[in-house]
Amino acid sequence: MTETVILKLGGSVITDKSGGCAIDHARLHEIADQIAQNAQALVLVHGAGSCGHPEARRYRINDGLDGENIPGVYHTHAAVSRLNAAVVDALRGAGVEAIGIHPLDLALAESGRLVSFETRHIAEMTGHGIVPVLHGDVVMDRQKGACIVSGDQLVTRLATALGSRRVGLATDVAGVLQNGAVVPRIDRKIVETLDIGGSGNTDVTGGMRGKIGELLALADAGIDSHIFHVSKVGQFLAGAGHGGTIVTRRGIS
């Protein structure tokens, strides 16, 4: 059985996170071409960037529903869905059989963490050469009413459920940086020595700090992940070096 690769595109690499849903269509087409040239069983996840984070912040979605902010569920989901449609269109324009999948339709959370997330149909899709494209989204929450589930949380859930051993995160930096240099390897011991900040723009999912937390949990399950610059998507998919950071379990090189 062909192994499924999980690739996540950071919201900051496909949108201008300081603007209002400003989608970088040129970047999307470049990425789509790289994916088309490296055909394989693939699940794509993308962040929200400026298409969703501002709405989630404006309506205080992560504080839970209080009766007054209920319209924020619609507006946040509508924003991320617009970006998802643009990603799917770019992939299909490059010849990739992509289809959008919305977490709001198939996930349930409790206190901000996924407790139910259907993935069996996603496995069926990849088995037939279809590339499911998921995204960070607002989902219903049993404790809070609603919450934001990041693309990074989706990545860890998908990788575990689908048994993937190849997980890549394309960002707008070369990897996890310390004093301007790429940290080539991170585990739970090394991360204690690092000063990892959040996002400098509007981000309700924790920025790089939140990303590393999710990936360390994935490493605990024995699944390594790779963080690299978006220009290296082709190299990652081809199994070549990307010059970025590998997040791994302690004691494993």
C-alpha positions as CSV (number, residue, x, y, z in Angstrom):
1,M,0.0,0.0,0.0
2,T,1.3,3.4,-1.0
3,E,2.2,5.6,2.0
4,T,0.2,8.8,2.3
5,V,2.2,12.0,2.7
6,I,0.8,14.9,4.8
7,L,1.8,18.4,3.6
8,K,0.7,21.5,5.4
9,L,1.0,25.0,3.8
10,G,1.2,27.8,6.4
11,G,-1.4,30.5,6.1
12,S,1.4,33.1,5.9
13,V,2.8,31.5,2.7
14,I,-0.4,31.6,0.7
15,T,-1.9,34.9,2.1
16,D,-0.8,38.3,3.3
17,K,-1.5,37.8,7.0
18,S,-1.6,41.5,7.6
19,G,-4.4,42.0,5.0
20,G,-8.0,41.0,4.6
21,C,-8.1,37.7,2.9
22,A,-5.4,38.7,0.5
23,I,-4.7,35.4,-1.3
24,D,-1.3,35.0,-3.0
25,H,-2.5,33.3,-6.2
26,A,1.0,33.3,-7.8
27,R,2.5,31.4,-4.9
28,L,-0.4,29.0,-4.9
29,H,0.2,28.2,-8.6
30,E,3.9,27.7,-8.0
31,I,3.1,25.2,-5.2
32,A,0.5,23.5,-7.3
33,D,3.0,22.9,-10.1
34,Q,5.5,21.4,-7.6
35,I,2.8,19.0,-6.3
36,A,1.8,18.0,-9.8
37,Q,5.4,17.1,-10.6
38,N,5.7,14.8,-7.6
39,A,2.5,12.7,-7.9
40,Q,1.9,10.5,-4.9
41,A,-0.7,9.7,-2.3
42,L,-1.1,13.1,-0.6
43,V,-3.3,14.9,1.9
44,L,-2.9,18.7,1.9
45,V,-3.7,20.9,4.8
46,H,-3.5,24.7,4.8
47,G,-3.7,27.4,7.4
48,A,-6.1,30.3,7.3
49,G,-3.7,33.3,7.2
50,S,-5.7,36.5,6.6
51,C,-8.7,34.4,5.5
52,G,-10.1,33.4,8.9
53,H,-7.8,34.6,11.7
54,P,-9.2,38.2,11.6
55,E,-12.8,37.0,11.7
56,A,-12.0,34.5,14.5
57,R,-10.4,37.3,16.5
58,R,-13.1,39.8,15.8
59,Y,-15.9,37.4,17.0
60,R,-13.8,36.0,19.9
61,I,-14.5,32.4,18.6
62,N,-11.9,30.8,20.9
63,D,-13.6,32.3,23.9
64,G,-16.6,30.2,23.1
65,L,-20.1,31.1,22.0
66,D,-22.0,33.6,24.2
67,G,-25.1,34.3,22.1
68,E,-23.8,37.6,20.7
69,N,-20.9,36.1,18.6
70,I,-22.8,33.2,17.0
71,P,-22.6,34.9,13.5
72,G,-18.8,34.5,13.8
73,V,-19.1,30.8,13.1
74,Y,-20.5,31.6,9.7
75,H,-18.2,34.5,8.9
76,T,-15.0,32.6,10.0
77,H,-15.9,29.5,8.1
78,A,-16.9,31.5,5.0
79,A,-13.5,33.2,5.0
80,V,-11.4,30.0,5.3
81,S,-13.7,28.3,2.7
82,R,-12.8,31.1,0.2
83,L,-9.1,30.3,0.7
84,N,-9.7,26.6,0.4
85,A,-11.5,27.0,-2.9
86,A,-8.6,29.0,-4.2
87,V,-6.1,26.3,-3.2
88,V,-8.2,23.6,-4.8
89,D,-8.6,25.7,-8.0
90,A,-4.8,26.1,-8.2
91,L,-4.2,22.4,-7.8
92,R,-6.8,21.4,-10.3
93,G,-5.4,23.9,-12.8
94,A,-2.1,22.1,-12.5
95,G,-3.7,18.8,-13.2
96,V,-4.1,17.5,-9.6
97,E,-7.3,15.8,-8.7
98,A,-8.0,17.9,-5.6
99,I,-11.2,18.4,-3.6
100,G,-11.9,20.6,-0.6
101,I,-12.8,19.0,2.8
102,H,-14.2,21.3,5.5
103,P,-13.5,20.3,9.2
104,L,-16.6,22.1,10.3
105,D,-18.6,19.3,8.5
106,L,-16.9,16.3,10.1
107,A,-15.1,17.3,13.4
108,L,-16.2,17.8,17.0
109,A,-14.0,19.3,19.7
110,E,-14.0,19.6,23.4
111,S,-12.2,22.5,25.1
112,G,-10.4,23.3,21.9
113,R,-9.1,19.7,21.2
114,L,-10.5,17.3,18.6
115,V,-12.5,14.5,20.1
116,S,-14.1,13.2,16.9
117,F,-12.7,13.6,13.4
118,E,-13.8,11.3,10.6
119,T,-10.9,10.2,8.3
120,R,-12.0,6.9,6.7
121,H,-13.3,8.7,3.6
122,I,-10.0,10.6,3.3
123,A,-8.1,7.3,3.2
124,E,-10.5,6.2,0.4
125,M,-9.8,9.4,-1.6
126,T,-6.1,9.1,-1.5
127,G,-6.3,5.4,-2.5
128,H,-8.0,6.6,-5.7
129,G,-5.6,9.3,-6.5
130,I,-7.7,12.2,-5.1
131,V,-5.9,14.8,-3.0
132,P,-8.1,16.0,-0.1
133,V,-7.5,19.6,0.8
134,L,-8.3,20.5,4.5
135,H,-7.8,23.7,6.4
136,G,-7.8,25.3,9.8
137,D,-11.5,25.9,10.6
138,V,-14.1,26.8,13.2
139,V,-15.7,23.6,14.6
140,M,-18.4,22.9,17.2
141,D,-17.1,22.3,20.7
142,R,-19.0,20.4,23.4
143,Q,-17.7,22.7,26.2
144,K,-17.3,26.0,24.5
145,G,-19.9,25.9,21.8
146,A,-17.3,26.5,19.1
147,C,-13.5,26.8,18.8
148,I,-10.8,27.2,16.2
149,V,-9.0,24.0,15.2
150,S,-5.6,24.8,13.7
151,G,-4.2,23.2,10.6
152,D,-1.4,21.9,12.8
153,Q,-3.8,20.0,15.0
154,L,-5.4,18.5,11.9
155,V,-1.9,17.4,10.7
156,T,-1.2,15.5,13.8
157,R,-4.6,13.8,13.8
158,L,-4.4,12.9,10.1
159,A,-0.9,11.6,10.3
160,T,-1.8,9.3,13.2
161,A,-5.1,8.1,11.7
162,L,-3.6,7.5,8.2
163,G,-0.4,5.9,9.5
164,S,1.7,8.4,7.6
165,R,5.5,8.6,8.3
166,R,6.1,11.6,6.0
167,V,4.8,14.9,7.4
168,G,6.0,18.3,6.0
169,L,5.1,21.8,7.0
170,A,5.9,24.6,4.4
171,T,6.4,28.0,6.0
172,D,7.7,31.4,5.2
173,V,11.0,30.8,7.0
174,A,13.7,28.2,6.4
175,G,12.8,26.2,9.5
176,V,12.7,26.9,13.2
177,L,15.2,29.7,13.8
178,Q,17.4,30.5,16.8
179,N,19.5,33.6,16.5
180,G,18.9,33.7,12.8
181,A,20.1,30.1,12.2
182,V,18.0,27.0,11.4
183,V,17.8,24.6,14.2
184,P,18.2,21.3,12.3
185,R,16.6,19.0,14.9
186,I,14.2,19.5,17.8
187,D,13.0,17.0,20.4
188,R,11.5,17.6,23.9
189,K,14.9,18.1,25.5
190,I,16.2,20.5,22.8
191,V,13.1,22.6,22.8
192,E,13.6,23.6,26.4
193,T,16.7,25.5,25.3
194,L,15.0,27.4,22.5
195,D,13.2,30.8,22.6
196,I,10.3,30.0,20.3
197,G,7.9,32.9,19.7
198,G,4.3,33.2,18.5
199,S,3.2,34.8,15.3
200,G,3.8,38.5,14.7
201,N,0.5,38.9,12.9
202,T,-3.1,38.1,13.9
203,D,-3.0,34.4,14.8
204,V,-5.4,32.7,17.1
205,T,-3.7,29.3,16.9
206,G,-0.4,30.0,18.7
207,G,2.0,30.7,15.8
208,M,5.3,28.7,15.8
209,R,5.0,27.9,19.5
210,G,1.7,26.2,18.9
211,K,3.1,24.4,15.8
212,I,6.0,22.9,17.7
213,G,3.7,21.7,20.5
214,E,1.6,19.8,18.1
215,L,4.6,18.3,16.3
216,L,6.2,17.2,19.5
217,A,3.1,15.3,20.4
218,L,3.3,13.7,16.9
219,A,7.0,12.8,17.6
220,D,5.9,11.1,20.8
221,A,3.9,8.7,18.6
222,G,7.0,8.0,16.6
223,I,6.2,10.2,13.6
224,D,8.8,12.7,12.5
225,S,7.9,16.0,10.9
226,H,9.8,18.4,8.7
227,I,9.6,22.2,8.7
228,F,11.0,24.0,5.7
229,H,10.7,27.0,3.5
230,V,7.8,26.9,1.0
231,S,10.3,27.0,-1.9
232,K,11.5,23.5,-0.9
233,V,8.1,21.8,-1.3
234,G,9.3,19.9,-4.4
235,Q,12.4,18.7,-2.5
236,F,10.4,17.4,0.4
237,L,7.9,15.6,-1.8
238,A,10.8,14.1,-3.8
239,G,12.4,12.9,-0.5
240,A,15.4,15.2,-1.0
241,G,17.1,17.5,1.6
242,H,15.2,20.7,2.4
243,G,17.7,22.4,4.8
244,G,15.0,22.9,7.4
245,T,14.1,21.5,10.9
246,I,13.1,17.9,11.8
247,V,11.0,17.5,14.9
248,T,11.6,14.0,16.3
249,R,11.4,11.9,19.4
250,R,14.2,12.3,21.9
251,G,17.2,10.0,21.3
252,I,16.3,9.5,17.6
253,S,18.5,11.1,15.0
